[in-house]
Amino acid sequence: MSGADAGPDGPVAAERPPARVVVVDDQTVVREGIVMLLGLLPGIEVVGAGGDGEQAITLVAELDPDVVLMDLRMPRCDGVEATRRIRAEHPGTQVVILTTYADDESLFPALKAGARGYLTKDAGGDEIVRAVADVLSGDAGLSPRIQRRLLERLSQPEDVTPTPKEPPDGLTAREAEVLVLIADGLNNQEIGRALHVSTATVKTHINNLFAKTGLKDRAQAVRYAYRHGLAKPPGASIT
């Protein structure tokens, strides 16, 4: 047996190839900073980077990465919808959310969409490496902060924390968000500013949600939002 095959204590295990990672974040400076950080970490090879969920889906189809580090709040296609599509179409690719947000409205939809890991952007390099390794080995790559939040949620009585309702008629989370802003009386330009997206993107979301719900105008959209509990009519009590 050659020296390459054995060490003083027995056979040497084959070194694991680096995890092939795609980084997705709509903020260029943040995205480039994450790519630079990952380039310094052991066991990770960055093979691509994109600025929104649509680019994430395209990159996964082209590059077949092991893991996508995915932001949540992005134009065109948000991180939850991109995660859902990637996990459905490319089950061999795992998704780790890397975001600023740790609230329930961000955390639980992402995990339900198929994300196996969830980190906030204050995570250190060692935490990212550990999360990537965990999801590739079949475990959950959750930061300690997220683990605590899950335990807190599970320990609360069910009647205190009802399960969040899925948007009706197959609406994505972003489309439902646009619908709520329509019900609040915002025009397309105001919605774009509120969501940090272009007016053209807002129009695309509106066209999609109108097609899914069969709505014909904004007045119908407002009534639809009230009827499905996505928004409350003026003067309605908040419970």
ChimeraX attribute file (.defattr): number of C-alpha atoms within 10 A of each C-alpha:
attribute: neighborCount
match mode: 1-to-1
recipient: residues
	/A:1	6
	/A:2	7
	/A:3	9
	/A:4	8
	/A:5	11
	/A:6	12
	/A:7	11
	/A:8	7
	/A:9	6
	/A:10	8
	/A:11	13
	/A:12	12
	/A:13	9
	/A:14	7
	/A:15	7
	/A:16	7
	/A:17	9
	/A:18	13
	/A:19	19
	/A:20	19
	/A:21	26
	/A:22	24
	/A:23	24
	/A:24	31
	/A:25	26
	/A:26	18
	/A:27	14
	/A:28	13
	/A:29	10
	/A:30	13
	/A:31	18
	/A:32	15
	/A:33	12
	/A:34	20
	/A:35	20
	/A:36	12
	/A:37	12
	/A:38	19
	/A:39	13
	/A:40	11
	/A:41	13
	/A:42	12
	/A:43	17
	/A:44	20
	/A:45	19
	/A:46	19
	/A:47	16
	/A:48	18
	/A:49	21
	/A:50	20
	/A:51	19
	/A:52	23
	/A:53	28
	/A:54	19
	/A:55	16
	/A:56	28
	/A:57	21
	/A:58	13
	/A:59	20
	/A:60	20
	/A:61	14
	/A:62	10
	/A:63	13
	/A:64	17
	/A:65	21
	/A:66	22
	/A:67	25
	/A:68	29
	/A:69	25
	/A:70	31
	/A:71	30
	/A:72	25
	/A:73	21
	/A:74	22
	/A:75	21
	/A:76	19
	/A:77	23
	/A:78	21
	/A:79	33
	/A:80	29
	/A:81	20
	/A:82	23
	/A:83	30
	/A:84	19
	/A:85	18
	/A:86	25
	/A:87	17
	/A:88	13
	/A:89	13
	/A:90	15
	/A:91	12
	/A:92	14
	/A:93	21
	/A:94	23
	/A:95	32
	/A:96	27
	/A:97	28
	/A:98	25
	/A:99	21
	/A:100	14
	/A:101	17
	/A:102	17
	/A:103	10
	/A:104	14
	/A:105	11
	/A:106	18
	/A:107	21
	/A:108	16
	/A:109	18
	/A:110	24
	/A:111	18
	/A:112	12
	/A:113	19
	/A:114	20
	/A:115	27
	/A:116	23
	/A:117	26
	/A:118	29
	/A:119	27
	/A:120	18
	/A:121	16
	/A:122	10
	/A:123	12
	/A:124	11
	/A:125	15
	/A:126	11
	/A:127	16
	/A:128	25
	/A:129	17
	/A:130	15
	/A:131	22
	/A:132	29
	/A:133	19
	/A:134	16
	/A:135	21
	/A:136	19
	/A:137	10
	/A:138	10
	/A:139	13
	/A:140	18
	/A:141	27
	/A:142	24
	/A:143	18
	/A:144	12
	/A:145	12
	/A:146	19
	/A:147	14
	/A:148	12
	/A:149	16
	/A:150	15
	/A:151	10
	/A:152	10
	/A:153	14
	/A:154	11
	/A:155	9
	/A:156	10
	/A:157	9
	/A:158	10
	/A:159	7
	/A:160	8
	/A:161	10
	/A:162	8
	/A:163	9
	/A:164	10
	/A:165	8
	/A:166	12
	/A:167	16
	/A:168	13
	/A:169	10
	/A:170	12
	/A:171	18
	/A:172	19
	/A:173	19
	/A:174	23
	/A:175	21
	/A:176	20
	/A:177	17
	/A:178	23
	/A:179	25
	/A:180	22
	/A:181	20
	/A:182	21
	/A:183	24
	/A:184	16
	/A:185	12
	/A:186	15
	/A:187	14
	/A:188	19
	/A:189	14
	/A:190	15
	/A:191	23
	/A:192	19
	/A:193	12
	/A:194	12
	/A:195	16
	/A:196	14
	/A:197	15
	/A:198	16
	/A:199	16
	/A:200	13
	/A:201	16
	/A:202	25
	/A:203	16
	/A:204	14
	/A:205	22
	/A:206	22
	/A:207	14
	/A:208	15
	/A:209	22
	/A:210	19
	/A:211	11
	/A:212	13
	/A:213	14
	/A:214	12
	/A:215	17
	/A:216	11
	/A:217	10
	/A:218	16
	/A:219	11
	/A:220	14
	/A:221	21
	/A:222	22
	/A:223	16
	/A:224	18
	/A:225	21
	/A:226	15
	/A:227	12
	/A:228	11
	/A:229	13
	/A:230	17
	/A:231	19
	/A:232	18
	/A:233	14
	/A:234	8
	/A:235	6
	/A:236	8
	/A:237	7
	/A:238	5
	/A:239	3
